[in-house]
Amino acid sequence: MGSGPRERPERLAEKLYQVRARLNLSQTQMRDYLGLPKDYHHSLISLWERGLREPPLTVLLKYARAVPVAVDVMIDDELDLPSPKKHRSARTS
């Protein structure tokens, strides 16, 4: 690992917000949904969504599993999150 600044995904913040929006959760609800400790205040999620900070890799994995997508979709700026799947109604016979 080098000591210089590392390359950061430009669209990660946008995708983190998209995940939360798809789940229709507040930032505090998102923290709870991901099973994060209470010391992960909603303001930290706000920093992630605004691109001012990045979540730890373990949290990024939880975001990816929530949608669900592979982690590379979250961090690859050339990939978009897939469209949300519509729930099919149960067939009646």
Contact map, one row per residue, 1 for C-alpha under 8 A:
111000000000000000000000000000000000000000000000000000000000000000000000000000000000000000000
111100000000000000000000000000000000000000000000000000000000000000000000000000000000000000000
111110000000000000000000000000000000000000000000000000000000000000000000000000000000000000000
011111000000000000000000000000000000000000000000000000000000000000000000000000000000000000000
001111100000000000000000000000000000000000000000000000000000000000000000000000000000000000000
000111110000000000000000000000000000000000000000000000000000000000000000000000000000000000000
000011111000000000000000000000000000000000000000000000000000000000000000000000000000000000000
000001111100000000000000000000000000000000000000000000000000000000000000000000000000000000000
000000111111000000000000000000000000000000000000000000000000000000000000001110000000000000000
000000011111100000000000000000000000000000000000000000000000000000000000000010000000000000000
000000001111111000000000000000000000000000000000000000000000000000000000001110000000000000000
000000001111111100000000000000000000000000000000101000000000000000000000011010000000000000000
000000000111111110000000000000000000000000000001111001000000000000000000000000000000000000000
000000000011111111000000000000000000000000000000110000000000000000000000000000000000000000000
000000000011111111100000000000000000000000000000000000000000000000000000010000001000000000000
000000000001111111110000000000000000000000000001100000000000001000000000010000000000000000000
000000000000111111111000000000000000000000000000100000000000000000000000000000000000000000000
000000000000011111111100000000000000000000000000000000000000000000000000000000000000000000000
000000000000001111111110000000000000000000000000000000000000001001100000000000000000000000000
000000000000000111111111111001000000000000000000000000000000000000000000000000000000000000000
000000000000000011111111100000000000000000000000000000000000000000000000000000000000000000000
000000000000000001111111100000000000000000000000000000000000000000000000000000000001000000000
000000000000000000111111100000000000000000000000000000000000000000000000000000000000000000000
000000000000000000011111110000000000000000000000000000000000000000000000000000000000000000000
000000000000000000011111111111000000000000000000000000000000000000000000000000000000000000000
000000000000000000010001111111000000000000000000000000000000000000000000000000000000000000000
000000000000000000010000111111100000000001101100000000000000000000000000000000000000000000000
000000000000000000000000111111110000000011000000000000000000000000000000000000000000000000000
000000000000000000000000111111111000000000000000000000000000000000000000000000000000000000000
000000000000000000010000111111111100000000000000000000000000000000000000000000000000000000000
000000000000000000000000001111111111110111001000000000000000000000000000000000000000000000000
000000000000000000000000000111111111100000000000000000000000000000000000000000000000000000000
000000000000000000000000000011111111000000000000000000000000000000000000000000000000000000000
000000000000000000000000000001111111000000000000000000000010011001000000000000000000000000000
000000000000000000000000000000111111100000000000000000000000000000000000000000000000000000000
000000000000000000000000000000111111110100000000000000000000000000000000000000000000000000000
000000000000000000000000000000110011111100000000000000000000000000000000000000000000000000000
000000000000000000000000000000100001111110000000000000000000000000000000000000000000000000000
000000000000000000000000000000000000111110000000000000000000000000000000000000000000000000000
000000000000000000000000000000100001111111011000000000000000000000000000000000000000000000000
000000000000000000000000000100100000011111111000000000000000000000000000000000000000000000000
000000000000000000000000001100100000000111111100000000000000000000000000000000000000000000000
000000000000000000000000001000000000000011111110000000000000000000000000000000000000000000000
000000000000000000000000000000000000000111111111000000000000000000000000000000000000000000000
000000000000000000000000001000100000000111111111100000000000000000000000000000000000000000000
000000000000000000000000001000000000000001111111110000000000000000000000000000000000000000000
000000000000000000000000000000000000000000111111111111000000000000000000000000000000000000000
000000000000100100000000000000000000000000011111111111100000000000000000000000000000000000000
000000000001110110000000000000000000000000001111111100000000000000000000000000000000000000000
000000000000110000000000000000000000000000000111111110000000000000000000000000000000000000000
000000000001100000000000000000000000000000000011111111000000000000000000000000000000000000000
000000000000000000000000000000000000000000000011111111000000000000000000000000000000000000000
000000000000000000000000000000000000000000000011011111100000000000000000000000000000000000000
000000000000100000000000000000000000000000000011001111110000000000000000000000000000000000000
000000000000000000000000000000000000000000000001000011111111000000000000000000000000000000000
000000000000000000000000000000000000000000000000000001111111000000000000000000000000000000000
000000000000000000000000000000000000000000000000000000111111100000000000000000000000000000000
000000000000000000000000000000000000000000000000000000111111110000000000000000000000000000000
000000000000000000000000000000000100000000000000000000111111111000000000000000000000000000000
000000000000000000000000000000000000000000000000000000111111111100000010010000000000000000000
000000000000000000000000000000000000000000000000000000001111111110000010000000000000000000000
000000000000000000000000000000000100000000000000000000000111111111000000000000000000000000000
000000000000000100100000000000000100000000000000000000000011111111100000000000000000000000000
000000000000000000000000000000000000000000000000000000000001111111111110010000000000000000000
000000000000000000000000000000000000000000000000000000000000111111111100000000000000000000000
000000000000000000100000000000000100000000000000000000000000011111111000000000000000000000000
000000000000000000100000000000000000000000000000000000000000001111111000000000000000000000000
000000000000000000000000000000000000000000000000000000000000000111111100000000000000000000000
000000000000000000000000000000000000000000000000000000000000000111111110110000001000000000000
000000000000000000000000000000000000000000000000000000000000000110011111110000000000000000000
000000000000000000000000000000000000000000000000000000000001100100001111111000000000000000000
000000000000000000000000000000000000000000000000000000000000000000000111111100000000000000000
000000000000000000000000000000000000000000000000000000000000000000001111111110111000000000000
000000000001001100000000000000000000000000000000000000000001000100001111111110111000000000000
000000001011000000000000000000000000000000000000000000000000000000000011111110000000000000000
000000001010000000000000000000000000000000000000000000000000000000000001111111100000000000000
000000001111000000000000000000000000000000000000000000000000000000000000111111110000000000000
000000000000000000000000000000000000000000000000000000000000000000000000000111110000000000000
000000000000000000000000000000000000000000000000000000000000000000000000110111111000000000000
000000000000000000000000000000000000000000000000000000000000000000000000110011111100000000000
000000000000001000000000000000000000000000000000000000000000000000001000110000111110000000000
000000000000000000000000000000000000000000000000000000000000000000000000000000011111000000000
000000000000000000000000000000000000000000000000000000000000000000000000000000001111100000000
000000000000000000000100000000000000000000000000000000000000000000000000000000000111110000000
000000000000000000000000000000000000000000000000000000000000000000000000000000000011111000000
000000000000000000000000000000000000000000000000000000000000000000000000000000000001111100000
000000000000000000000000000000000000000000000000000000000000000000000000000000000000111110000
000000000000000000000000000000000000000000000000000000000000000000000000000000000000011111000
000000000000000000000000000000000000000000000000000000000000000000000000000000000000001111100
000000000000000000000000000000000000000000000000000000000000000000000000000000000000000111110
000000000000000000000000000000000000000000000000000000000000000000000000000000000000000011111
000000000000000000000000000000000000000000000000000000000000000000000000000000000000000001111
000000000000000000000000000000000000000000000000000000000000000000000000000000000000000000111
